[in-house]
Amino acid sequence: MKKDKILKILEKILIFIVTLIMISVLANQYIKTSAGAINESLRMVQIILAIVIVLLTLLMAVINKNRALFFILIGFYALTGILFFIFKSANKI
């Protein structure tokens, strides 16, 4: 397969996964509003989908042979992970 075709397929997969995350966030918000609690299984699905997005975007940067983008993404995802654990430990998330 050509590199461009692979990247287009990965883009479509990313769009689908982001859509799934948005749907699960809306579903979780609905459950929180109606039942008064966040559904933990939906929360875990959101985290797993976010990790898949991270891996796919890094794979796309590697396929493009764009080293600058790869390291910027690594830094951004590391910072996001650190902030997630800081706020998670402070019970803000």
Gaussian input, Z-matrix of N, CA and C with variables (Angstrom, degrees):
# hf/3-21g

backbone

0 1
 N
 C     1     B1
 C     2     B2     1     A1
 N     3     B3     2     A2     1     D1
 C     4     B4     3     A3     2     D2
 C     5     B5     4     A4     3     D3
 N     6     B6     5     A5     4     D4
 C     7     B7     6     A6     5     D5
 C     8     B8     7     A7     6     D6
 N     9     B9     8     A8     7     D7
 C    10    B10     9     A9     8     D8
 C    11    B11    10    A10     9     D9
 N    12    B12    11    A11    10    D10
 C    13    B13    12    A12    11    D11
 C    14    B14    13    A13    12    D12
 N    15    B15    14    A14    13    D13
 C    16    B16    15    A15    14    D14
 C    17    B17    16    A16    15    D15
 N    18    B18    17    A17    16    D16
 C    19    B19    18    A18    17    D17
 C    20    B20    19    A19    18    D18
 N    21    B21    20    A20    19    D19
 C    22    B22    21    A21    20    D20
 C    23    B23    22    A22    21    D21
 N    24    B24    23    A23    22    D22
 C    25    B25    24    A24    23    D23
 C    26    B26    25    A25    24    D24
 N    27    B27    26    A26    25    D25
 C    28    B28    27    A27    26    D26
 C    29    B29    28    A28    27    D27
 N    30    B30    29    A29    28    D28
 C    31    B31    30    A30    29    D29
 C    32    B32    31    A31    30    D30
 N    33    B33    32    A32    31    D31
 C    34    B34    33    A33    32    D32
 C    35    B35    34    A34    33    D33
 N    36    B36    35    A35    34    D34
 C    37    B37    36    A36    35    D35
 C    38    B38    37    A37    36    D36
 N    39    B39    38    A38    37    D37
 C    40    B40    39    A39    38    D38
 C    41    B41    40    A40    39    D39
 N    42    B42    41    A41    40    D40
 C    43    B43    42    A42    41    D41
 C    44    B44    43    A43    42    D42
 N    45    B45    44    A44    43    D43
 C    46    B46    45    A45    44    D44
 C    47    B47    46    A46    45    D45
 N    48    B48    47    A47    46    D46
 C    49    B49    48    A48    47    D47
 C    50    B50    49    A49    48    D48
 N    51    B51    50    A50    49    D49
 C    52    B52    51    A51    50    D50
 C    53    B53    52    A52    51    D51
 N    54    B54    53    A53    52    D52
 C    55    B55    54    A54    53    D53
 C    56    B56    55    A55    54    D54
 N    57    B57    56    A56    55    D55
 C    58    B58    57    A57    56    D56
 C    59    B59    58    A58    57    D57
 N    60    B60    59    A59    58    D58
 C    61    B61    60    A60    59    D59
 C    62    B62    61    A61    60    D60
 N    63    B63    62    A62    61    D61
 C    64    B64    63    A63    62    D62
 C    65    B65    64    A64    63    D63
 N    66    B66    65    A65    64    D64
 C    67    B67    66    A66    65    D65
 C    68    B68    67    A67    66    D66
 N    69    B69    68    A68    67    D67
 C    70    B70    69    A69    68    D68
 C    71    B71    70    A70    69    D69
 N    72    B72    71    A71    70    D70
 C    73    B73    72    A72    71    D71
 C    74    B74    73    A73    72    D72
 N    75    B75    74    A74    73    D73
 C    76    B76    75    A75    74    D74
 C    77    B77    76    A76    75    D75
 N    78    B78    77    A77    76    D76
 C    79    B79    78    A78    77    D77
 C    80    B80    79    A79    78    D78
 N    81    B81    80    A80    79    D79
 C    82    B82    81    A81    80    D80
 C    83    B83    82    A82    81    D81
 N    84    B84    83    A83    82    D82
 C    85    B85    84    A84    83    D83
 C    86    B86    85    A85    84    D84
 N    87    B87    86    A86    85    D85
 C    88    B88    87    A87    86    D86
 C    89    B89    88    A88    87    D87
 N    90    B90    89    A89    88    D88
 C    91    B91    90    A90    89    D89
 C    92    B92    91    A91    90    D90
 N    93    B93    92    A92    91    D91
 C    94    B94    93    A93    92    D92
 C    95    B95    94    A94    93    D93
 N    96    B96    95    A95    94    D94
 C    97    B97    96    A96    95    D95
 C    98    B98    97    A97    96    D96
 N    99    B99    98    A98    97    D97
 C   100   B100    99    A99    98    D98
 C   101   B101   100   A100    99    D99
 N   102   B102   101   A101   100   D100
 C   103   B103   102   A102   101   D101
 C   104   B104   103   A103   102   D102
 N   105   B105   104   A104   103   D103
 C   106   B106   105   A105   104   D104
 C   107   B107   106   A106   105   D105
 N   108   B108   107   A107   106   D106
 C   109   B109   108   A108   107   D107
 C   110   B110   109   A109   108   D108
 N   111   B111   110   A110   109   D109
 C   112   B112   111   A111   110   D110
 C   113   B113   112   A112   111   D111
 N   114   B114   113   A113   112   D112
 C   115   B115   114   A114   113   D113
 C   116   B116   115   A115   114   D114
 N   117   B117   116   A116   115   D115
 C   118   B118   117   A117   116   D116
 C   119   B119   118   A118   117   D117
 N   120   B120   119   A119   118   D118
 C   121   B121   120   A120   119   D119
 C   122   B122   121   A121   120   D120
 N   123   B123   122   A122   121   D121
 C   124   B124   123   A123   122   D122
 C   125   B125   124   A124   123   D123
 N   126   B126   125   A125   124   D124
 C   127   B127   126   A126   125   D125
 C   128   B128   127   A127   126   D126
 N   129   B129   128   A128   127   D127
 C   130   B130   129   A129   128   D128
 C   131   B131   130   A130   129   D129
 N   132   B132   131   A131   130   D130
 C   133   B133   132   A132   131   D131
 C   134   B134   133   A133   132   D132
 N   135   B135   134   A134   133   D133
 C   136   B136   135   A135   134   D134
 C   137   B137   136   A136   135   D135
 N   138   B138   137   A137   136   D136
 C   139   B139   138   A138   137   D137
 C   140   B140   139   A139   138   D138
 N   141   B141   140   A140   139   D139
 C   142   B142   141   A141   140   D140
 C   143   B143   142   A142   141   D141
 N   144   B144   143   A143   142   D142
 C   145   B145   144   A144   143   D143
 C   146   B146   145   A145   144   D144
 N   147   B147   146   A146   145   D145
 C   148   B148   147   A147   146   D146
 C   149   B149   148   A148   147   D147
 N   150   B150   149   A149   148   D148
 C   151   B151   150   A150   149   D149
 C   152   B152   151   A151   150   D150
 N   153   B153   152   A152   151   D151
 C   154   B154   153   A153   152   D152
 C   155   B155   154   A154   153   D153
 N   156   B156   155   A155   154   D154
 C   157   B157   156   A156   155   D155
 C   158   B158   157   A157   156   D156
 N   159   B159   158   A158   157   D157
 C   160   B160   159   A159   158   D158
 C   161   B161   160   A160   159   D159
 N   162   B162   161   A161   160   D160
 C   163   B163   162   A162   161   D161
 C   164   B164   163   A163   162   D162
 N   165   B165   164   A164   163   D163
 C   166   B166   165   A165   164   D164
 C   167   B167   166   A166   165   D165
 N   168   B168   167   A167   166   D166
 C   169   B169   168   A168   167   D167
 C   170   B170   169   A169   168   D168
 N   171   B171   170   A170   169   D169
 C   172   B172   171   A171   170   D170
 C   173   B173   172   A172   171   D171
 N   174   B174   173   A173   172   D172
 C   175   B175   174   A174   173   D173
 C   176   B176   175   A175   174   D174
 N   177   B177   176   A176   175   D175
 C   178   B178   177   A177   176   D176
 C   179   B179   178   A178   177   D177
 N   180   B180   179   A179   178   D178
 C   181   B181   180   A180   179   D179
 C   182   B182   181   A181   180   D180
 N   183   B183   182   A182   181   D181
 C   184   B184   183   A183   182   D182
 C   185   B185   184   A184   183   D183
 N   186   B186   185   A185   184   D184
 C   187   B187   186   A186   185   D185
 C   188   B188   187   A187   186   D186
 N   189   B189   188   A188   187   D187
 C   190   B190   189   A189   188   D188
 C   191   B191   190   A190   189   D189
 N   192   B192   191   A191   190   D190
 C   193   B193   192   A192   191   D191
 C   194   B194   193   A193   192   D192
 N   195   B195   194   A194   193   D193
 C   196   B196   195   A195   194   D194
 C   197   B197   196   A196   195   D195
 N   198   B198   197   A197   196   D196
 C   199   B199   198   A198   197   D197
 C   200   B200   199   A199   198   D198
 N   201   B201   200   A200   199   D199
 C   202   B202   201   A201   200   D200
 C   203   B203   202   A202   201   D201
 N   204   B204   203   A203   202   D202
 C   205   B205   204   A204   203   D203
 C   206   B206   205   A205   204   D204
 N   207   B207   206   A206   205   D205
 C   208   B208   207   A207   206   D206
 C   209   B209   208   A208   207   D207
 N   210   B210   209   A209   208   D208
 C   211   B211   210   A210   209   D209
 C   212   B212   211   A211   210   D210
 N   213   B213   212   A212   211   D211
 C   214   B214   213   A213   212   D212
 C   215   B215   214   A214   213   D213
 N   216   B216   215   A215   214   D214
 C   217   B217   216   A216   215   D215
 C   218   B218   217   A217   216   D216
 N   219   B219   218   A218   217   D217
 C   220   B220   219   A219   218   D218
 C   221   B221   220   A220   219   D219
 N   222   B222   221   A221   220   D220
 C   223   B223   222   A222   221   D221
 C   224   B224   223   A223   222   D222
 N   225   B225   224   A224   223   D223
 C   226   B226   225   A225   224   D224
 C   227   B227   226   A226   225   D225
 N   228   B228   227   A227   226   D226
 C   229   B229   228   A228   227   D227
 C   230   B230   229   A229   228   D228
 N   231   B231   230   A230   229   D229
 C   232   B232   231   A231   230   D230
 C   233   B233   232   A232   231   D231
 N   234   B234   233   A233   232   D232
 C   235   B235   234   A234   233   D233
 C   236   B236   235   A235   234   D234
 N   237   B237   236   A236   235   D235
 C   238   B238   237   A237   236   D236
 C   239   B239   238   A238   237   D237
 N   240   B240   239   A239   238   D238
 C   241   B241   240   A240   239   D239
 C   242   B242   241   A241   240   D240
 N   243   B243   242   A242   241   D241
 C   244   B244   243   A243   242   D242
 C   245   B245   244   A244   243   D243
 N   246   B246   245   A245   244   D244
 C   247   B247   246   A246   245   D245
 C   248   B248   247   A247   246   D246
 N   249   B249   248   A248   247   D247
 C   250   B250   249   A249   248   D248
 C   251   B251   250   A250   249   D249
 N   252   B252   251   A251   250   D250
 C   253   B253   252   A252   251   D251
 C   254   B254   253   A253   252   D252
 N   255   B255   254   A254   253   D253
 C   256   B256   255   A255   254   D254
 C   257   B257   256   A256   255   D255
 N   258   B258   257   A257   256   D256
 C   259   B259   258   A258   257   D257
 C   260   B260   259   A259   258   D258
 N   261   B261   260   A260   259   D259
 C   262   B262   261   A261   260   D260
 C   263   B263   262   A262   261   D261
 N   264   B264   263   A263   262   D262
 C   265   B265   264   A264   263   D263
 C   266   B266   265   A265   264   D264
 N   267   B267   266   A266   265   D265
 C   268   B268   267   A267   266   D266
 C   269   B269   268   A268   267   D267
 N   270   B270   269   A269   268   D268
 C   271   B271   270   A270   269   D269
 C   272   B272   271   A271   270   D270
 N   273   B273   272   A272   271   D271
 C   274   B274   273   A273   272   D272
 C   275   B275   274   A274   273   D273
 N   276   B276   275   A275   274   D274
 C   277   B277   276   A276   275   D275
 C   278   B278   277   A277   276   D276

   B1=1.4514
   B2=1.5201
   B3=1.3003
   B4=1.4550
   B5=1.5218
   B6=1.3198
   B7=1.4584
   B8=1.5283
   B9=1.3308
   B10=1.4630
   B11=1.5285
   B12=1.3178
   B13=1.4593
   B14=1.5281
   B15=1.3139
   B16=1.4699
   B17=1.5228
   B18=1.3389
   B19=1.4673
   B20=1.5226
   B21=1.3224
   B22=1.4644
   B23=1.5298
   B24=1.3225
   B25=1.4660
   B26=1.5254
   B27=1.3405
   B28=1.4695
   B29=1.5228
   B30=1.3275
   B31=1.4710
   B32=1.5211
   B33=1.3236
   B34=1.4672
   B35=1.5289
   B36=1.3177
   B37=1.4652
   B38=1.5296
   B39=1.3461
   B40=1.4626
   B41=1.5173
   B42=1.3167
   B43=1.4643
   B44=1.5240
   B45=1.3187
   B46=1.4626
   B47=1.5269
   B48=1.3271
   B49=1.4707
   B50=1.5211
   B51=1.3320
   B52=1.4680
   B53=1.5239
   B54=1.3223
   B55=1.4627
   B56=1.5279
   B57=1.3400
   B58=1.4633
   B59=1.5224
   B60=1.3292
   B61=1.4688
   B62=1.5253
   B63=1.3318
   B64=1.4649
   B65=1.5225
   B66=1.3244
   B67=1.4660
   B68=1.5278
   B69=1.3330
   B70=1.4688
   B71=1.5325
   B72=1.3345
   B73=1.4672
   B74=1.5287
   B75=1.3290
   B76=1.4652
   B77=1.5275
   B78=1.3319
   B79=1.4634
   B80=1.5219
   B81=1.3228
   B82=1.4647
   B83=1.5265
   B84=1.3242
   B85=1.4601
   B86=1.5301
   B87=1.3280
   B88=1.4686
   B89=1.5210
   B90=1.3336
   B91=1.4728
   B92=1.5224
   B93=1.3334
   B94=1.4646
   B95=1.5216
   B96=1.3333
   B97=1.4575
   B98=1.5203
   B99=1.3407
   B100=1.4670
   B101=1.5245
   B102=1.3370
   B103=1.4645
   B104=1.5259
   B105=1.3090
   B106=1.4525
   B107=1.5132
   B108=1.3371
   B109=1.4619
   B110=1.5297
   B111=1.3144
   B112=1.4592
   B113=1.5206
   B114=1.3112
   B115=1.4574
   B116=1.5266
   B117=1.3138
   B118=1.4663
   B119=1.5250
   B120=1.3287
   B121=1.4663
   B122=1.5193
   B123=1.3386
   B124=1.4679
   B125=1.5204
   B126=1.3074
   B127=1.4751
   B128=1.5272
   B129=1.3196
   B130=1.4640
   B131=1.5232
   B132=1.3264
   B133=1.4619
   B134=1.5226
   B135=1.3288
   B136=1.4595
   B137=1.5262
   B138=1.3171
   B139=1.4649
   B140=1.5197
   B141=1.3331
   B142=1.4694
   B143=1.5224
   B144=1.3309
   B145=1.4666
   B146=1.5253
   B147=1.3211
   B148=1.4583
   B149=1.5250
   B150=1.3282
   B151=1.4661
   B152=1.5242
   B153=1.3302
   B154=1.4661
   B155=1.5254
   B156=1.3292
   B157=1.4605
   B158=1.5190
   B159=1.3220
   B160=1.4691
   B161=1.5266
   B162=1.3163
   B163=1.4628
   B164=1.5252
   B165=1.3317
   B166=1.4597
   B167=1.5311
   B168=1.3351
   B169=1.4648
   B170=1.5219
   B171=1.3226
   B172=1.4649
   B173=1.5266
   B174=1.3271
   B175=1.4562
   B176=1.5269
   B177=1.3254
   B178=1.4649
   B179=1.5248
   B180=1.3253
   B181=1.4658
   B182=1.5256
   B183=1.3255
   B184=1.4658
   B185=1.5249
   B186=1.3251
   B187=1.4671
   B188=1.5244
   B189=1.3244
   B190=1.4701
   B191=1.5225
   B192=1.3196
   B193=1.4613
   B194=1.5287
   B195=1.3145
   B196=1.4619
   B197=1.5268
   B198=1.3136
   B199=1.4688
   B200=1.5174
   B201=1.3433
   B202=1.4642
   B203=1.5260
   B204=1.3218
   B205=1.4586
   B206=1.5214
   B207=1.3270
   B208=1.4607
   B209=1.5202
   B210=1.3384
   B211=1.4624
   B212=1.5274
   B213=1.3228
   B214=1.4697
   B215=1.5242
   B216=1.3427
   B217=1.4665
   B218=1.5211
   B219=1.3323
   B220=1.4736
   B221=1.5318
   B222=1.3264
   B223=1.4639
   B224=1.5223
   B225=1.3249
   B226=1.4693
   B227=1.5226
   B228=1.3344
   B229=1.4633
   B230=1.5316
   B231=1.3185
   B232=1.4703
   B233=1.5295
   B234=1.3256
   B235=1.4616
   B236=1.5229
   B237=1.3226
   B238=1.4588
   B239=1.5274
   B240=1.3347
   B241=1.4633
   B242=1.5159
   B243=1.3283
   B244=1.4673
   B245=1.5235
   B246=1.3300
   B247=1.4648
   B248=1.5298
   B249=1.3368
   B250=1.4676
   B251=1.5179
   B252=1.3355
   B253=1.4636
   B254=1.5248
   B255=1.3263
   B256=1.4569
   B257=1.5226
   B258=1.3367
   B259=1.4601
   B260=1.5266
   B261=1.3269
   B262=1.4676
   B263=1.5285
   B264=1.3348
   B265=1.4609
   B266=1.5373
   B267=1.3348
   B268=1.4654
   B269=1.5345
   B270=1.3452
   B271=1.4711
   B272=1.5180
   B273=1.3421
   B274=1.4593
   B275=1.5246
   B276=1.3428
   B277=1.4695
   B278=1.5168
   A1=109.43
   A2=114.16
   A3=118.26
   A4=110.19
   A5=113.67
   A6=119.99
   A7=111.20
   A8=117.04
   A9=120.20
   A10=111.89
   A11=116.32
   A12=119.93
   A13=110.79
   A14=116.56
   A15=120.72
   A16=110.56
   A17=116.43
   A18=119.77
   A19=111.51
   A20=117.97
   A21=120.30
   A22=110.86
   A23=116.93
   A24=120.11
   A25=110.43
   A26=116.88
   A27=120.39
   A28=111.29
   A29=118.13
   A30=121.06
   A31=110.78
   A32=116.34
   A33=119.60
   A34=111.10
   A35=116.86
   A36=120.38
   A37=110.03
   A38=117.08
   A39=120.41
   A40=111.26
   A41=117.37
   A42=120.57
   A43=110.36
   A44=117.10
   A45=121.29
   A46=111.38
   A47=117.11
   A48=120.39
   A49=110.75
   A50=117.55
   A51=119.95
   A52=109.90
   A53=116.92
   A54=120.36
   A55=110.63
   A56=117.35
   A57=120.21
   A58=111.59
   A59=116.74
   A60=120.06
   A61=110.13
   A62=116.95
   A63=119.71
   A64=111.02
   A65=117.48
   A66=120.72
   A67=110.18
   A68=117.58
   A69=119.42
   A70=111.45
   A71=117.32
   A72=119.91
   A73=109.71
   A74=116.62
   A75=119.27
   A76=111.38
   A77=116.50
   A78=119.62
   A79=111.00
   A80=116.29
   A81=120.22
   A82=110.71
   A83=116.64
   A84=120.37
   A85=110.12
   A86=116.19
   A87=119.98
   A88=110.92
   A89=116.69
   A90=120.36
   A91=110.06
   A92=116.33
   A93=120.04
   A94=110.76
   A95=116.05
   A96=119.79
   A97=111.55
   A98=116.64
   A99=118.72
   A100=112.68
   A101=117.19
   A102=119.60
   A103=112.50
   A104=118.05
   A105=120.98
   A106=114.58
   A107=118.14
   A108=120.93
   A109=108.87
   A110=115.11
   A111=120.84
   A112=108.61
   A113=116.48
   A114=122.03
   A115=108.65
   A116=117.00
   A117=121.58
   A118=112.70
   A119=117.61
   A120=118.76
   A121=111.07
   A122=116.96
   A123=119.17
   A124=111.01
   A125=116.04
   A126=120.65
   A127=110.34
   A128=117.34
   A129=120.78
   A130=111.44
   A131=117.37
   A132=120.72
   A133=110.05
   A134=117.38
   A135=121.15
   A136=111.00
   A137=116.94
   A138=120.70
   A139=110.75
   A140=116.99
   A141=120.41
   A142=110.68
   A143=117.19
   A144=120.08
   A145=111.41
   A146=117.51
   A147=120.28
   A148=110.88
   A149=117.14
   A150=120.79
   A151=110.72
   A152=116.74
   A153=120.04
   A154=110.76
   A155=116.84
   A156=120.66
   A157=110.56
   A158=116.81
   A159=120.72
   A160=110.09
   A161=116.44
   A162=119.83
   A163=111.83
   A164=117.20
   A165=119.71
   A166=112.40
   A167=117.29
   A168=118.53
   A169=111.15
   A170=117.13
   A171=119.33
   A172=110.61
   A173=117.17
   A174=120.99
   A175=111.02
   A176=116.61
   A177=120.04
   A178=111.10
   A179=117.27
   A180=120.11
   A181=110.60
   A182=117.66
   A183=121.34
   A184=110.43
   A185=117.11
   A186=120.20
   A187=110.69
   A188=116.54
   A189=120.97
   A190=112.38
   A191=116.59
   A192=123.03
   A193=110.97
   A194=114.74
   A195=121.93
   A196=107.51
   A197=116.15
   A198=120.90
   A199=112.05
   A200=116.55
   A201=119.41
   A202=110.47
   A203=116.87
   A204=120.56
   A205=110.91
   A206=117.11
   A207=121.37
   A208=110.80
   A209=117.47
   A210=119.77
   A211=112.12
   A212=117.40
   A213=119.65
   A214=109.92
   A215=116.37
   A216=119.87
   A217=111.34
   A218=117.23
   A219=120.51
   A220=109.67
   A221=117.01
   A222=120.96
   A223=112.10
   A224=115.72
   A225=120.02
   A226=111.05
   A227=117.24
   A228=120.00
   A229=111.34
   A230=117.46
   A231=120.15
   A232=109.96
   A233=116.72
   A234=120.54
   A235=111.05
   A236=116.49
   A237=120.59
   A238=110.88
   A239=117.02
   A240=120.77
   A241=112.30
   A242=116.22
   A243=120.05
   A244=110.52
   A245=117.08
   A246=120.33
   A247=111.38
   A248=116.71
   A249=120.09
   A250=110.43
   A251=117.17
   A252=119.51
   A253=112.02
   A254=118.37
   A255=120.75
   A256=109.88
   A257=115.81
   A258=118.52
   A259=111.74
   A260=117.11
   A261=120.43
   A262=109.60
   A263=116.52
   A264=119.65
   A265=111.44
   A266=116.20
   A267=119.93
   A268=111.37
   A269=116.39
   A270=122.49
   A271=113.26
   A272=116.08
   A273=119.62
   A274=111.36
   A275=117.40
   A276=120.45
   A277=107.84
   D1=148.97
   D2=177.11
   D3=-76.88
   D4=155.23
   D5=-178.87
   D6=-61.55
   D7=-40.45
   D8=-179.10
   D9=-64.99
   D10=-38.14
   D11=179.72
   D12=-67.25
   D13=-40.51
   D14=177.39
   D15=-62.80
   D16=-42.77
   D17=179.74
   D18=-64.47
   D19=-38.41
   D20=178.32
   D21=-65.51
   D22=-39.40
   D23=177.20
   D24=-64.50
   D25=-43.80
   D26=178.40
   D27=-63.66
   D28=-36.63
   D29=177.12
   D30=-62.67
   D31=-43.51
   D32=179.35
   D33=-65.18
   D34=-38.39
   D35=177.11
   D36=-64.17
   D37=-42.05
   D38=178.62
   D39=-62.42
   D40=-42.90
   D41=178.85
   D42=-61.41
   D43=-41.68
   D44=178.34
   D45=-63.53
   D46=-43.39
   D47=-178.68
   D48=-67.63
   D49=-40.44
   D50=177.80
   D51=-63.41
   D52=-38.72
   D53=176.33
   D54=-62.15
   D55=-41.97
   D56=177.04
   D57=-61.31
   D58=-40.06
   D59=178.52
   D60=-63.44
   D61=-44.04
   D62=179.84
   D63=-62.83
   D64=-40.74
   D65=178.45
   D66=-64.81
   D67=-41.50
   D68=-179.64
   D69=-68.50
   D70=-33.64
   D71=176.46
   D72=-65.61
   D73=-43.73
   D74=178.26
   D75=-64.40
   D76=-40.63
   D77=178.09
   D78=-63.98
   D79=-41.15
   D80=179.28
   D81=-65.07
   D82=-38.94
   D83=178.56
   D84=-65.19
   D85=-39.57
   D86=177.19
   D87=-64.26
   D88=-44.30
   D89=179.13
   D90=-63.86
   D91=-40.18
   D92=179.67
   D93=-63.80
   D94=-39.83
   D95=-179.46
   D96=-70.40
   D97=-42.65
   D98=-175.26
   D99=-82.89
   D100=-39.70
   D101=-175.30
   D102=-100.40
   D103=-16.94
   D104=177.85
   D105=86.54
   D106=6.63
   D107=-179.69
   D108=-144.50
   D109=151.66
   D110=178.25
   D111=-83.80
   D112=135.87
   D113=178.48
   D114=-76.62
   D115=114.99
   D116=-175.50
   D117=-66.98
   D118=-33.52
   D119=179.51
   D120=-66.93
   D121=-38.28
   D122=175.23
   D123=-65.19
   D124=-36.38
   D125=178.80
   D126=-64.18
   D127=-41.60
   D128=177.77
   D129=-66.30
   D130=-37.95
   D131=176.85
   D132=-62.21
   D133=-40.46
   D134=178.28
   D135=-62.30
   D136=-42.02
   D137=-179.74
   D138=-66.72
   D139=-42.18
   D140=179.20
   D141=-64.80
   D142=-42.68
   D143=177.97
   D144=-64.37
   D145=-36.61
   D146=177.40
   D147=-64.57
   D148=-39.01
   D149=177.64
   D150=-66.16
   D151=-38.06
   D152=176.58
   D153=-63.41
   D154=-39.67
   D155=177.35
   D156=-62.38
   D157=-42.64
   D158=178.09
   D159=-58.44
   D160=-48.69
   D161=-178.35
   D162=-63.95
   D163=-41.06
   D164=-179.80
   D165=-66.95
   D166=-39.88
   D167=178.81
   D168=-68.00
   D169=-36.64
   D170=175.85
   D171=-66.17
   D172=-39.50
   D173=176.59
   D174=-62.37
   D175=-40.32
   D176=178.41
   D177=-64.98
   D178=-38.34
   D179=177.80
   D180=-66.25
   D181=-37.17
   D182=178.09
   D183=-67.96
   D184=-42.56
   D185=179.19
   D186=-62.69
   D187=-38.52
   D188=178.05
   D189=-72.69
   D190=-11.79
   D191=-175.03
   D192=57.32
   D193=39.90
   D194=179.99
   D195=-103.19
   D196=91.36
   D197=-175.81
   D198=-65.77
   D199=-38.12
   D200=-178.89
   D201=-62.71
   D202=-46.14
   D203=178.87
   D204=-62.83
   D205=-40.47
   D206=179.59
   D207=-58.63
   D208=-48.20
   D209=-177.74
   D210=-72.87
   D211=-31.49
   D212=174.80
   D213=-64.91
   D214=-43.00
   D215=178.02
   D216=-64.07
   D217=-42.14
   D218=177.74
   D219=-58.41
   D220=-47.12
   D221=179.54
   D222=-62.50
   D223=-44.49
   D224=179.99
   D225=-63.04
   D226=-45.30
   D227=-178.95
   D228=-68.88
   D229=-34.49
   D230=176.51
   D231=-64.95
   D232=-45.42
   D233=178.68
   D234=-62.63
   D235=-42.47
   D236=178.18
   D237=-62.11
   D238=-42.61
   D239=178.35
   D240=-63.51
   D241=-42.42
   D242=178.46
   D243=-62.56
   D244=-45.81
   D245=179.14
   D246=-64.08
   D247=-36.73
   D248=177.73
   D249=-60.39
   D250=-47.00
   D251=-178.42
   D252=-70.37
   D253=-31.55
   D254=176.47
   D255=-64.67
   D256=-49.14
   D257=-178.83
   D258=-72.09
   D259=-31.03
   D260=177.82
   D261=-65.82
   D262=-40.97
   D263=179.78
   D264=-70.16
   D265=-25.04
   D266=177.53
   D267=-89.19
   D268=6.66
   D269=179.24
   D270=58.72
   D271=34.32
   D272=177.09
   D273=-94.31
   D274=-15.68
   D275=-179.80
   D276=-112.35

